[in-house]
Amino acid sequence: MGFKEDMAKFQRYFKMLEREYEQFFSGALTKPPWDTLRVVDEIIKSYARNPPRNLSEQSVFAMHQAKYNTYTEMWNRRLRLKEEGRLPGGPEAKVRRSTAKPPAERPRTSGDDSFRKVFDNYVAAKQKAGEGTSKLNYESFRKTLEKQAAQLRSSRGFKDVNFGVSVKDGKVSVVARPKK
């Protein structure tokens, strides 16, 4: 295969690898995506051993290689944290979750309405972007936003935080802003 075909294959498999790792870290997959990682790794190693002669191809490869190295370091770090039980969804977290008492029902506050609105907007944006929403859960979403709000209040001194939904380059995310 030629360079362009290999880089197109790299991009396809790298996107697949990103999705599979996110599924693994969220608990949807039971084992890391070793097969997909092997394909991407082989492409990178083959061009690292025999770099392209064309300067533009060298810069394209260097960009892809840097992206691959950055993500690999992040995935390895998250994998280590998950194995140590310091990342939600690790083996120790599952044991803790199964032995914990069910949480007491909390009274609903008016802040829950804003979380519900953000959640609904988030789900709608994900569906519009063609992403799956079957694994989304309002309660865990709300808890995550409450935790992020508490962190922003303590670390940046915000009095309160507003959340919104943002779509950038086809990716849907929740954005926190200080409340005015």
N, C-alpha and C positions, 0 to 999 in steps of 0.2 A: 504494500500500500504506500501511497505517497504521503507527504507531510500533511497536506490539507485534510485528507481522509482520516489520518491518525489523530489530528487535533479535533476534528469533528467527533470522532469516536470518543476521545478523551472527554470532551465537553458533555456528551450524552451520558457516559458512564459516571462522570463526576457528579452530575445533577442527581442521577439515580443513587449514587453513594451518599450524597447529602440527605436525601429523603429517607434512605434506609437507616442511616445513623440516627436521625431524629426519631424514627419509629422505634429503634432499639432503645434509645435513651428514655423515651416516653413509656416503654414497656409493651409496645405492640408487637415487637419482634423479640424472640427469646435469645438469639445469639447475634453477635455483631456481623455485619455484612462482609465476611472475609472474601467471598468469591468476587464480588464487585470490586473490592479493594485490590485484589490481586490483578485484575484486568487493568485498572488505572495505574497501579504500581509498575506493571510491565511496560506500559507505554512510556512512563516517565523515565524508567531506568534505561530503556533502549535508546532514547534520545539523549540521556545524560552520558552514556558510553560513546555514542556517535552523534555529536551535535550537528545540527544543520549547517550547511556552508553559507547559505544566504543570510545576510544580516537581518532582514525583516523576519525571517523564520526563526532566527536565534532569539530575537526579542519576544516574539509570540510564545516560543517555548519557555523562555525565562519567566514570563508572566504566569503561564500555566503552572510551571514548576514551583514558583513562589506561593501561589494560591494553594497548591497541593500540600506543600510543606507546612503552611500555616494551619490549614484545616486538620492535617494529620496530627500535629502537635496538640491542637485543641481536643480532638477526638481521643487521643491517648490520655490526656489529662482527665477528661470527663470519664473515660473508662476506668482509670485508676481510682477516681473519687467514687464511682459507682461500686467498684469492688470493695473499697474500704468502708462503704456504707454512708459516706458523707454526701452523696447525691441522691435526691429522691428517686426511688425505684430500685435502689441497690438491694442486695440480699438481706442486709440488716434492717433496712426500712420495711421490708415485707414482714419480717418477724415482729417488729415493733407495731406495725399496723394491725396485725392479726391479734395481738394480745392487748391492744389498747381498748379502753372502754369507749362505747359510742358517745359522741359529743352531745351535750345537752342542747336542746332546741333553744336557739337564741331568738329573742324578740326582734322583729323586723323594725328597722329604722328607716327614716326617709332617705338615708344614704344608699340603701339597698336599691331604691328605684333608679338612681343614677348608674349603679353597677349593672342593673338589668338592662338599661338602655344601651350601655357600652357593649355588653355581651351580645345583645340582639344585633347591634350594628356590626360587630365583629363577625358574627355568624353569617350575616347577609353579605358582607364583603368577601368572606372566604368562599361562599357559594358562588358569588359573581366571578371570582377569580378562578373557579374550577377546582378548588381544594376541598378535601373531605372534611365534613363537620360532624361525623357520627361519634367521634371520640370526645367531643367538647362537652363539658359539664359545667353548669352555671355555678354550683357551689365551689368547686375547686378554682374556677376562674375568679370568683369574687374574693376568695381567700388570698389568691395570688396578688390581686390588685390591692387588697387591704395591707398585705405585707410590704408591697412596694411603696405604698403611700407612707407607711410607718418609717421605712428606711429613708425615704426622701425627706420626711419631716426631721428625722434625727440627724442625718448626714448633711443636708443642705439648709436646714433651718426653715423649710417651708411651713407656713401655718396650715395650709390644706392643699390638696392636690386634685386637679381635674384630669380625667382620662378621656381620650378620644381614639378613634380608629384612623389609621393612615394606610394608604396603599401606595407603595413606591416600587417601581420596576416589577409590578405584578405580585409583590410580596405584601401580605397583610400583616400589620402590627398594631399594637396598642401603644399609644404615646401618652406620657405623663407631662402635665404642665402645672406650674404653680397657680393656685387659685388666687384671683385678684380680689 
